[in-house]
Structure formats: structure tokens, C-alpha cells
Amino acid sequence: MPVEPAIAVDQLVKVYGATRAVDGISFALAPGSITGLLGGNGAGKTTTIAMILGLVMPSSGSAKVLGAEMPRQRYQVLHRMNFESPYVDMPHRLTVRQNLKVFGRLYAVEQLGARIADIAAQLELGDFLDRPTGKLSAGQKTRVALAKALINRPDVLLLDEPTASLDPDTADWVRSRLERFREQHGATVLLASHNMSEVERLCERVIMMKNGRIEDDDTPRRLLTRYGRQTLEEVFLDVARGRGEAREAAQ
Amino acid sequence: MSAPATRAITFAPHRVAAMVLRYLYLLRSSWPRVLELIYWPTMQLFVWGFLQLYISQNAGFFARAGGMFIGAVLLWDILFRGQLGFSVSFLEEMWARNLGNLMISPLRPIEFVAALMIMSIVRLAIGMVPVSLMAIALFGFNIYGMGFALAAFFANLILTSWSVGILVSGILLRNGMGAESLAWTLMFVLLPLTCVYYPVGTLPPWLQVVSWALPPTYVFEGMRALVMDHVFRADLMAQALGLNAVYFCAAVIAFLQLLKSARRQGSLLQSGE
């Protein structure tokens, strides 16, 4: 019996006025996989993630998470999902512990006190657990946002540029925690990023988007081989500048 | 292991309680927010209280109608502050850029609205209880002396304030912070139309039709009947309740439609202008 994909996107389209932000993309993510969604600004990554989360209604096509169609059946699965992005914040005046308490209760996390202590230890939040979230540094805020994203031990985790604006050391630290969570929990992770080394390190599959379409979709290794490049960054530039198509045409 | 994906999730009081806790944490952390709740109703009380004191010393009618203005200003504040309490709690999510987090959580819109309704009462109580006690101490006007009538007035006014608050929140969801001023000003349309400080008969006949379509008009007429004639007009309260039921249902439907429209427009992640 075939395993049902954790995320299944089929001919997904989102049109804003005259702009096709997402233009008929399809992909399916196996449970427990970690996939990178790569693309330049305006490629359609955030809109795709927003449709998978049920925040944006598709113009046509479908996005299913754990078998539930989004956004119509979102309440069947939202308690098993979570999301982190630098484009949403947590209430600034609330302390880290208060924020985690509120979100833990929204997600009906059992033994919440113990869960907060556990996640605070894993993400090293102990020093600022009782400080207002708005008073933290960018790196600390990212760790808090990650704690919120992991509070319910999600089966599906969506991350939109989780290490944007972080210094390399903090970004590396965040990646290692994400890797550990996925290994321990077997969650399906979809990660939108501009950071090629991040995608290369974390992801077993890369979906490259441009102008709302999928330009390529493969493992990092096979992409490097196919484009004859040393790094994903070079592959990204080839795709962004249309050199991939030119190479294929020449071949 | 998580529950099956097919699990039905219905209205959950624990999620409402989580949101109420979030707003209580916020109030507890910010004394200017608490001060703001008390400050303006107190100023209103002083202005109208002293005005009433002055004219009651100079006109027989107003001497008979002792407390009419203070009663009106306190009831108006229930209406206005009730809506503001609802809308400001909602705006806090937009100011904090937290709406995206809430919208991808299991929190249902109706639970969110229920939490905002509870917070409107909490915020109203913080502002109005001290002011109502000041009205007793300074002007000898005891609003609690209205007894059951006060409960009827309060229920009808708070229902109207929630209807307006729900509608404004829907517009904010759909249109972003560009519509923020509506939260602060929309209720003032009702100030002249619902005849807070004068009888409905003062209005021209065509405007009286509009006025009688608004539930607070019945409350303010009822308050004047109670203060001046010592009569509780249950008929007026029943009519107000009927109208409130219609407006409240219409506001909830409008909110859900505006939320759906916000999903189509992609405005839930971008809560700026």
C-alpha cells in the first residue's frame, strides 16, 4: 500500500490581479522528508507555503497536508503543523515563557510546564525565559520563534527563511537544532530559503522555483551533477538567470 | 503520536482561555494600557457631572432629571469602551504582527471572537467600575441603584459594541492597518443617531426612523424613562434585544466573509497598510 504524502500539491495556482504568483506547481513530500524550496525574490515560495498553511486560498489546484485539503479542512490538521518565519512576530511585551504558555495552550500541549522546560533546555532559552520577547536580540528571537514552532511537536513543519538576518554561527546553531528535531521526531519539513549552504546541508530534496513555476526538482547531488556545478549557489544562479534552460537547449 | 488527521475539532474553551490569558499578560505588563482604560471615562464623568451640577442649580427641569447626563455618559462609555476593548485587543495582534501565528494555529475564528468579547468586558470593568464609584462619591449618582434595569441596559449596549467590534475586526483583517482609524471612530456615528443626551423626539422625523433602527436608542430612551419618570420600559429593552440579535448575527457573518476574502487576497500574512 503506497504511503500517503505528508504534503501533496497539485496544479496549484495563485493569481493576484494580473500576476500569477504561483503558476501550476505540483509536488508531493514523503513523510519524514526534508525539502528545500529555493528561489529568488518573487519566485512564489512564500505564497506556496502560505497556501499549504491555509493562510491563502488557491485560485485553482489543491494543497493537501496529511490528507486534509487546505484551507477547507485545515482544522483537521492545524494542531499537527507549525510554522516559523521572520515575517511574523510573537507579542513583544509578553515574556518568552508567557508566549510559550499561550501557544502551548492553543495547541493543547499536554504537561505544558514540562514541555516548556524541555524545549527551553534544548534551545538554550533558560537565560531569557522570563524576559520580554521584544527585548531579545535577533538570534534569541529566532530561537524563541523556533521554540514556538516546535512546542506541539509538529508532524509537518514549514519554515520560511528560518535563519534570515542571523549571523553564521547562530544560523548554524539553528540548523543543527532543526536537524536534531527532525531526526528525533520524524517530522516532514519544508524549508523556503535563499541560503544555499543551508539547503545543501539540511535538505535531501530541492525544489527550485522561478516566476511562480518549478524550474527543477531533485536531490542536491543530482542537481549539482546535472548543472555541472560545485555548489547549489551556482545552480541557483544558473536557474535564476535562465542558464539551465540554455544548457539543456544546447545539449 | 498525534491524533488522526480526521479528528474533528470543535469550539474549545481552552483555546479561548489561552487567548484571554495572552491579553491579561499584556495588560499586566503595561501600566499605560491600564491607565488609558480609566483616564478618558474619568474625564467624561467630570465634564458632564459638573455641567449637570451647574444646570440643575439653574433650571427646575434638570433638577428633576438629576443624574440624566451622568447616566447617559456612563451608558455611552459602556457602548464605546466595550467596542474599543474588543477592537484594541484585536489591534494588539496586528501591532505585534502575531496574526499569522494565530491563523495557522488551531484557534478558530469564533473562539478568537469569544476571547475578544471576554476581554472587552474585562477592559470595560477596569475602566468603568472606578468611574462609577467616583460618580457616587462626587455627584451622588449611583448607577447600581438602577438594579435590574442596569443589567438590561448593559446587556443591550455590550451586544451592540460587540457587533461593531466584530465588523471592524473583519474590515481590519481584509484591509490591513489602513483601516485602523475605523476602530477608533466608527462608534461616533452612533453618538448623535442614538440620542445619548436628548430624546428621540428632538430629531427630524426621517432621522427618527434611522434612530429607532439602532438598539442603543432604546437603551438611552429607557434610561431617561427610568431616571425622570421612574419607569422601567421592558418593551424597549425587548425591542433592543431583538435588533441586537439581528445585528450580532449579521456582524459574525460579515466577519467570516471578510476573513474568507482576506484568505483570497493573501492579506493574513501581511498586516501592514
HADDOCK unambig.tbl for C-alpha pairs under 7 A between the chains (distance, minus, plus):
assign (segid A and resid 53 and name CA) (segid B and resid 104 and name CA) 6.41 0.50 0.50
assign (segid A and resid 55 and name CA) (segid B and resid 103 and name CA) 6.99 0.50 0.50
assign (segid A and resid 55 and name CA) (segid B and resid 263 and name CA) 5.77 0.50 0.50
assign (segid A and resid 55 and name CA) (segid B and resid 268 and name CA) 6.39 0.50 0.50
assign (segid A and resid 56 and name CA) (segid B and resid 263 and name CA) 4.47 0.50 0.50
assign (segid A and resid 56 and name CA) (segid B and resid 264 and name CA) 5.82 0.50 0.50
assign (segid A and resid 56 and name CA) (segid B and resid 266 and name CA) 5.07 0.50 0.50
assign (segid A and resid 57 and name CA) (segid B and resid 263 and name CA) 5.28 0.50 0.50
assign (segid A and resid 57 and name CA) (segid B and resid 264 and name CA) 4.91 0.50 0.50
assign (segid A and resid 66 and name CA) (segid B and resid 5 and name CA) 6.59 0.50 0.50
assign (segid A and resid 75 and name CA) (segid B and resid 9 and name CA) 6.44 0.50 0.50
assign (segid A and resid 75 and name CA) (segid B and resid 106 and name CA) 6.19 0.50 0.50
assign (segid A and resid 76 and name CA) (segid B and resid 5 and name CA) 5.43 0.50 0.50
assign (segid A and resid 76 and name CA) (segid B and resid 6 and name CA) 5.61 0.50 0.50
assign (segid A and resid 76 and name CA) (segid B and resid 7 and name CA) 5.77 0.50 0.50
assign (segid A and resid 76 and name CA) (segid B and resid 8 and name CA) 6.02 0.50 0.50
assign (segid A and resid 76 and name CA) (segid B and resid 9 and name CA) 6.72 0.50 0.50
assign (segid A and resid 77 and name CA) (segid B and resid 5 and name CA) 5.54 0.50 0.50
assign (segid A and resid 78 and name CA) (segid B and resid 104 and name CA) 6.54 0.50 0.50
assign (segid A and resid 78 and name CA) (segid B and resid 105 and name CA) 5.92 0.50 0.50
assign (segid A and resid 78 and name CA) (segid B and resid 106 and name CA) 5.32 0.50 0.50
assign (segid A and resid 79 and name CA) (segid B and resid 105 and name CA) 6.65 0.50 0.50
assign (segid A and resid 79 and name CA) (segid B and resid 106 and name CA) 5.50 0.50 0.50
assign (segid A and resid 80 and name CA) (segid B and resid 2 and name CA) 6.85 0.50 0.50
assign (segid A and resid 88 and name CA) (segid B and resid 97 and name CA) 5.41 0.50 0.50
assign (segid A and resid 88 and name CA) (segid B and resid 98 and name CA) 5.94 0.50 0.50
assign (segid A and resid 88 and name CA) (segid B and resid 100 and name CA) 6.13 0.50 0.50
assign (segid A and resid 88 and name CA) (segid B and resid 101 and name CA) 6.87 0.50 0.50
assign (segid A and resid 89 and name CA) (segid B and resid 96 and name CA) 6.38 0.50 0.50
assign (segid A and resid 89 and name CA) (segid B and resid 97 and name CA) 5.20 0.50 0.50
assign (segid A and resid 89 and name CA) (segid B and resid 98 and name CA) 5.35 0.50 0.50
assign (segid A and resid 90 and name CA) (segid B and resid 96 and name CA) 6.54 0.50 0.50
assign (segid A and resid 90 and name CA) (segid B and resid 98 and name CA) 5.46 0.50 0.50
assign (segid A and resid 91 and name CA) (segid B and resid 96 and name CA) 5.21 0.50 0.50
assign (segid A and resid 91 and name CA) (segid B and resid 98 and name CA) 6.48 0.50 0.50
assign (segid A and resid 92 and name CA) (segid B and resid 96 and name CA) 6.63 0.50 0.50
assign (segid A and resid 93 and name CA) (segid B and resid 26 and name CA) 6.37 0.50 0.50
assign (segid A and resid 93 and name CA) (segid B and resid 29 and name CA) 6.68 0.50 0.50
assign (segid A and resid 94 and name CA) (segid B and resid 25 and name CA) 6.48 0.50 0.50
assign (segid A and resid 94 and name CA) (segid B and resid 26 and name CA) 6.26 0.50 0.50
assign (segid A and resid 102 and name CA) (segid B and resid 18 and name CA) 5.26 0.50 0.50
assign (segid A and resid 102 and name CA) (segid B and resid 19 and name CA) 6.91 0.50 0.50
assign (segid A and resid 102 and name CA) (segid B and resid 22 and name CA) 6.07 0.50 0.50
assign (segid A and resid 105 and name CA) (segid B and resid 14 and name CA) 6.87 0.50 0.50
assign (segid A and resid 105 and name CA) (segid B and resid 15 and name CA) 6.42 0.50 0.50
assign (segid A and resid 105 and name CA) (segid B and resid 18 and name CA) 5.67 0.50 0.50
assign (segid A and resid 106 and name CA) (segid B and resid 15 and name CA) 4.93 0.50 0.50
assign (segid A and resid 106 and name CA) (segid B and resid 18 and name CA) 6.06 0.50 0.50
assign (segid A and resid 106 and name CA) (segid B and resid 105 and name CA) 6.94 0.50 0.50
assign (segid A and resid 106 and name CA) (segid B and resid 106 and name CA) 6.62 0.50 0.50
assign (segid A and resid 106 and name CA) (segid B and resid 107 and name CA) 6.45 0.50 0.50
assign (segid A and resid 107 and name CA) (segid B and resid 105 and name CA) 6.92 0.50 0.50
assign (segid A and resid 107 and name CA) (segid B and resid 106 and name CA) 6.43 0.50 0.50
